[in-house]
Amino acid sequence: MSNWLDRDLVGYGAKPPHANWPNGARIALNFVLNYEEGSEYSIGDGDGVTDTGLIEISGMTVARGERDLAAESMFEYGSRVGFWRIMRLFAERDMPMTVFACALALERNPDAAEAIKAAGHDICCHGWRWVEHFKLSEEEEREHIRLAIESLKKTVGERPFGWYCRYGPSVNTRRLLLEEGGFLYDSDTYNDELPYYVPRDGKPHLLVPYTLTNNDLKFGNGTFGSGEDFFVYLRETFDMLYEEGKTTPKMMSVGMHQRLLGHPGRASGLAKFMDYVASKPDVWVCKRLDIARHWLAEHPYGEGGDHA
């Protein structure tokens, strides 16, 4: 029963390891911008359907097999406008972020790829396209991983060291990442507030958990209605973790989508939260790759940084 469905329902339990974040920080805060626009399902790419994921209206309003020009334009807002607004907010505050980048999306907007590179934000690969990997065959998924790596080498000048699927991985994803050999971590899990290792093929593999909780997708499902809603929820999460961080420092991820959060009435909440964070001492605002490298160095597998 110890390997029941290959799940770990125990984790670190009541005694998580002390993260030992740099400079004694009480919290490691990672902002994540999901760059997906241009890689979603589309008629033009031969998918037979227009994607309506995380746009201003839920559900399909145009017959399947026909182009939904309204939905397409809502995606386009993200890359044409929202991206640049969010990039400006981070530049003005000199804060880093991680870009969950779909490789084909950056191919189709080289100016955005160059801006990400110039700003020094790190890339965690969000797939070749914004598609569900659990719908791909093993060979299709292997090819998507290969295409994504080669594409990002060209657009941002470096291969990705992290991976995150749309929503969740397939049963093959993690094994295929290990087979490829160049990834330091993946974020295809939502089950913790600290990184941890899982054994695969006799070797440890690092997971840096992500969040759908501190995430602007809640604008898409109606949970958040205003920038203030977003700010208040993030502040309350931050405050709890910051208080706990006196003794047990954790990490906090913030998920952003440029076609959602990039609108001015929502981006205002992001700016307010960033300024709130900047007013607090002992906060490590960092890239996802920074967290992964810190954990690998400070908490090697078998020395308290895993679930074993």
C-alpha positions in Angstrom: 0.0 0.0 0.0 3.0 2.4 0.4 3.0 2.9 -3.4 -0.8 3.3 -3.7 -1.5 4.9 -7.0 2.0 6.4 -6.8 0.8 9.3 -4.6 2.3 10.8 -1.5 -0.5 12.0 0.9 1.9 12.7 3.8 4.7 15.0 2.5 6.8 16.9 5.0 3.9 16.8 7.5 4.4 18.7 10.8 8.1 19.1 10.3 9.0 20.7 7.0 12.7 21.5 6.5 13.9 25.1 7.2 14.2 26.5 3.7 17.2 28.6 4.6 16.4 31.2 1.9 19.1 33.7 1.0 19.8 36.4 3.6 17.4 34.8 6.1 14.3 35.7 4.1 11.0 34.7 5.6 9.4 34.0 2.2 10.5 33.2 -1.3 8.1 35.0 -3.7 8.0 34.0 -7.4 5.8 35.8 -9.9 4.9 33.6 -13.0 3.7 35.1 -16.3 2.1 32.5 -18.5 2.9 33.3 -22.1 0.5 31.2 -24.2 -1.0 33.5 -26.9 -0.3 32.2 -30.4 0.2 28.6 -29.3 -3.4 27.8 -28.3 -5.8 25.5 -30.3 -6.8 27.3 -33.5 -8.4 26.6 -36.8 -5.3 28.1 -38.5 -3.0 25.5 -36.9 -5.3 22.6 -38.0 -6.9 21.9 -34.6 -10.5 22.2 -35.9 -11.5 24.5 -33.0 -10.7 27.9 -31.6 -9.5 27.8 -28.0 -11.6 29.7 -25.4 -9.5 29.0 -22.4 -9.2 31.9 -19.9 -10.9 34.6 -22.0 -13.7 37.1 -21.1 -16.5 34.7 -21.9 -16.9 31.1 -20.8 -17.9 28.4 -23.2 -18.0 28.1 -26.9 -20.3 30.5 -28.8 -19.2 29.8 -32.4 -19.9 26.4 -33.9 -17.0 23.9 -33.6 -15.0 23.9 -36.8 -15.5 27.6 -37.4 -13.1 30.4 -36.4 -14.1 32.3 -33.3 -12.7 35.7 -34.2 -13.7 37.3 -30.9 -11.9 34.6 -28.9 -8.8 34.9 -31.2 -8.8 38.7 -30.6 -9.0 38.2 -26.8 -5.9 36.0 -26.9 -4.2 38.7 -29.1 -4.8 41.3 -26.5 -2.5 39.4 -24.2 0.5 39.5 -26.5 -0.2 42.9 -28.1 -1.0 44.9 -24.9 -1.2 42.9 -21.6 2.3 41.5 -21.9 3.9 45.0 -22.3 1.9 46.4 -19.4 3.0 43.6 -17.0 6.6 43.9 -18.2 6.5 47.6 -17.5 5.3 47.1 -13.9 8.1 44.7 -13.2 10.7 46.9 -14.8 9.6 50.0 -12.9 9.9 48.0 -9.6 13.1 46.2 -10.6 11.5 42.8 -9.7 12.3 39.5 -11.5 9.7 37.0 -12.7 9.5 33.6 -14.4 7.8 33.2 -17.7 6.0 30.0 -18.3 6.6 30.2 -22.0 4.9 28.2 -24.8 7.7 28.0 -27.3 5.6 28.5 -30.4 4.0 31.6 -28.9 7.4 33.3 -28.5 8.3 32.3 -32.0 5.3 34.2 -33.2 6.3 37.3 -31.2 10.1 37.8 -31.4 9.9 41.3 -29.9 8.4 39.7 -26.7 11.0 37.0 -26.7 13.8 39.6 -27.0 12.2 41.7 -24.2 12.1 38.8 -21.8 15.7 38.0 -22.6 16.8 41.6 -22.2 15.0 41.9 -18.8 16.7 38.8 -17.5 13.5 36.9 -16.6 13.9 33.2 -16.6 12.0 30.7 -18.8 10.1 27.7 -17.6 8.9 25.8 -20.6 5.1 25.6 -20.8 5.2 23.2 -23.7 5.7 23.6 -27.5 2.0 24.6 -27.7 -0.7 25.4 -25.1 -2.2 22.0 -25.3 -3.1 19.3 -22.7 -0.2 16.8 -22.6 -2.4 14.1 -21.2 -4.1 14.0 -24.6 -0.9 13.3 -26.5 0.5 9.9 -27.3 3.9 9.2 -25.8 5.7 9.8 -29.1 3.8 13.0 -29.7 4.7 14.3 -26.2 8.4 13.3 -26.7 8.3 15.3 -30.0 6.6 18.3 -28.3 9.3 18.4 -25.7 12.1 18.3 -28.4 10.4 21.0 -30.5 10.0 23.3 -27.4 13.6 23.0 -26.4 15.0 23.7 -29.8 12.6 26.6 -30.3 13.4 28.4 -27.1 17.1 28.0 -27.8 16.5 30.1 -30.9 14.1 32.7 -29.5 15.7 33.4 -26.0 19.2 32.0 -26.6 19.0 29.3 -23.9 17.3 25.9 -23.4 14.7 25.8 -20.5 15.6 24.2 -17.2 12.1 23.9 -15.9 8.9 22.5 -17.3 5.1 23.0 -16.7 2.3 21.5 -18.7 -1.1 23.1 -19.4 -3.1 22.2 -16.2 -1.4 18.9 -15.5 1.0 16.3 -16.9 0.4 13.0 -18.6 1.5 9.8 -17.0 4.5 9.9 -19.2 5.6 13.5 -18.8 8.1 13.3 -16.0 9.7 10.2 -17.4 10.2 11.9 -20.7 11.7 15.0 -19.1 14.2 12.7 -17.3 14.9 10.9 -20.5 15.7 14.2 -22.2 18.2 14.9 -19.4 18.5 18.7 -19.3 15.8 19.7 -16.9 16.6 20.7 -13.3 13.0 20.6 -12.1 9.3 20.6 -13.1 6.4 22.4 -11.6 3.6 19.9 -12.6 2.3 19.7 -9.0 0.2 21.8 -6.7 0.6 19.9 -3.4 3.1 21.8 -1.3 4.6 25.2 -0.3 8.2 23.9 -0.5 10.2 22.1 -3.2 10.7 18.4 -2.8 12.2 15.4 -4.6 10.6 12.3 -6.1 12.6 9.3 -7.1 12.5 8.3 -10.7 14.5 5.5 -12.2 16.7 5.4 -9.1 17.5 9.1 -9.3 16.0 12.1 -7.4 14.0 14.6 -9.5 13.1 18.1 -8.1 9.6 19.4 -8.0 8.9 23.1 -7.5 5.1 23.3 -6.8 3.0 25.8 -8.6 -0.4 27.2 -7.7 -3.9 27.6 -9.2 -4.9 29.4 -6.0 -2.9 32.6 -6.1 -3.7 32.9 -9.7 -5.5 35.4 -11.9 -7.5 32.6 -13.6 -10.0 33.4 -10.9 -11.0 36.4 -13.0 -12.0 33.9 -15.7 -14.3 31.9 -13.4 -15.8 34.9 -11.7 -14.1 34.5 -8.3 -12.3 37.8 -8.7 -14.1 40.8 -10.1 -11.6 43.6 -9.6 -8.0 44.4 -9.2 -8.7 45.0 -5.5 -10.0 41.4 -5.2 -6.7 40.1 -6.6 -4.7 42.3 -4.3 -6.5 41.4 -1.2 -6.3 37.7 -1.8 -2.6 37.9 -2.5 -1.9 40.1 0.5 -3.8 37.7 2.8 -1.8 34.8 1.5 1.4 36.6 1.8 0.7 37.8 5.3 0.0 34.3 6.6 3.2 32.9 5.0 5.2 35.9 6.1 4.1 35.4 9.7 4.8 31.7 9.6 8.2 32.5 8.0 9.6 33.6 11.3 10.2 29.9 12.0 9.2 27.9 8.9 9.9 29.9 5.7 7.9 28.8 2.7 7.5 29.8 -1.0 4.7 31.6 -2.6 3.9 31.5 -6.3 1.7 34.1 -8.1 0.2 33.0 -11.4 -0.5 35.6 -14.1 -1.9 35.5 -17.6 -1.4 38.5 -19.8 -4.8 38.3 -21.5 -6.4 38.4 -18.1 -4.3 40.4 -15.7 -2.9 42.6 -18.4 -6.1 44.6 -18.5 -5.7 47.9 -16.6 -8.4 47.3 -14.0 -6.8 44.1 -13.0 -3.1 45.1 -13.4 -3.8 47.8 -10.8 -4.2 45.0 -8.2 -0.9 43.5 -9.2 0.9 46.8 -8.9 -0.6 47.4 -5.5 0.6 43.9 -4.3 4.1 44.4 -5.7 4.4 47.7 -3.8 3.1 46.1 -0.6 5.7 43.3 -0.9 8.4 45.9 -1.5 7.5 47.6 1.8 8.4 44.4 3.8 11.9 43.3 4.9 13.2 39.8 4.6 11.4 38.9 1.4 13.2 37.1 -1.4 11.5 38.0 -4.7 13.1 35.6 -7.1 13.0 33.5 -10.2 11.8 29.9 -10.3 15.2 28.7 -11.4 16.7 30.5 -8.4 14.5 28.5 -6.1 15.4 25.2 -7.8 19.1 25.9 -7.7 18.9 27.0 -4.1 17.1 23.8 -3.1 19.5 21.6 -5.0 22.4 23.2 -3.3 21.0 23.7 0.3 18.8 20.6 0.5 20.4 17.7 -1.4 18.3 14.6 -1.7 18.5 12.5 1.4 19.4 15.4 3.7 16.0 16.7 4.7 14.9 18.3 1.5 12.8 15.4 0.3 9.7 13.5 1.4 11.5 10.3 2.3 
